[in-house]
């Protein structure tokens, strides 16, 4: 895991030493991503400069130093990520070109050899990994940027004046003197809808995120983009070749695929471990790691003292059963809240998934002991784990057969009681409720369901499920309504089931824009590499070949994945209502965070800053404090923007160079 940065001057020119110095400063802004080594390269005549910060994972020797040249000297690369099938590719290259010689065993060297031998797109199609890179073709004088299939690694780019800029994070781009900081208000509106800024947009006008599975070429002032992989094509191919075997055969094949995906991601020249929450996804990953390890795997979990948000006990039970070397840390509300002021520095643009806090905490804990950590992220998107998959289709069928006036009446009745009243009622009835009804935040979920009741189509219902602020352009001053990707009809596959549509749309929107951003920035803040076995392309394609009932059944998601887990962990240790990796945000905003939030949401301040309608924000805040509405996530969106904006404009604004966050003792 590393950080890359660079630029191309459209008209070329400039002093070699000046280009190298500027690229070095841009790279130093990413020191947290790569604390072990740094390098720069520039060609003054071509106007190109590359900067790099390295976190050494494979081949710790100088042979892995970047920027790195290909054997012929045609290509020079800066690259962030890991190619997990690197050794397989190395052997294929040697069999086809026996004369090849490799100086070391880094995957960067294999990647360059693959580009020279197979070409860029053909080589990328063969690679199983996570990556973002900048490659300069010295022969064609062309810059090539590319990003992995699912968007695990970040890459920003844009044209500023006469300079084409690119980097792993925005803080690096801000170092360049040509960079402009005009806020894109349309992107702010999208942020309020999704709690993150969806690709290809960024918070800054003119700066974009490269879409997953895409190659960008920049030459003579022109940008050309081409997809080397798409989920749509992969899904269509998988559905044309459906799995027709028995449930037992599917379980066996999935076990084998996941074992290999985990094994590939356990290869490192540095200490390695895993995050463990005790839920289905992380427990599967850790079980398969331990099954293939000759010593106890290092596992890490975070606990909260608030009941209903503490997964540490469940994680400990799984760890004890599997025999891992387990470390847990209980965190007070004060300790978690203290971390909030670091969030703008870590995420670099407004980002409001509140599970960012426990993700940062567990990353900090893990980095005290290891340099690489495997994660159970993406299990829900790949195998159908979210609640909206298990009940969304059923809800739509019932809603569609009910006249809208009756649905609106039912919704009014559901919201007549505030979330706190619903929570209290569910708590009293808990002993009588079936397990599937024993959900965390029942009041919030009842109010969310009520907001979906008037939906006229499955598309509208899904959009409601995926949104925080449903009409954010009315809240953000001067913003136009950007049409969300999942509301564009041609993005919907021709599938009869709502569940599959939702899984597909989440995988191209929520996964890369929220989940993967959260993990990348949280781990990289401490110089920790996070790896995600569920995003092995072989696993994803197999999951799409499965019949829907092998993934989603009434009131239960991830059915087949659970069967694999039961081979290693007794079901009584992992079977419980889905918890998620959250914090008690609703009560914290009414309690220990209230004074802090009041200052950021003060109406006069909002009016002077000119981004949000003070009346709309104040209404949500008052309702939340009074327990009349479940608005904690809407408010967190505003608060995270306000905190980010404060840091952008404060006299005490952090210096562009960011030191790695301390991992503590």
PyMOL commands that set and color helices and strands:
alter all, ss='L'
color gray80, all
select helices_A, chain A and resi 16-28+31-33+62-64+86-96+107-118+120-126+170-173+185-194+231-240+247-264+280-291+312-322+333-347+356-367+379-383+387-400+404-415+419-432+435-437+442-452+458-466+472-474+485-487+489-491+498-508+510-524+533-535+537-545+548-550+559-566+571-574+585-590+594-600+603-609+614-626+632-649
alter helices_A, ss='H'
color red, helices_A
select strands_A, chain A and resi 2-9+37-43+48-54+68-69+75-83+129-137+142-147+156-160+163-167+207-209+214-219+222-227+272-275+298-304+325-331+372-375+529-532
alter strands_A, ss='S'
color yellow, strands_A
deselect
rebuild
show_as cartoon
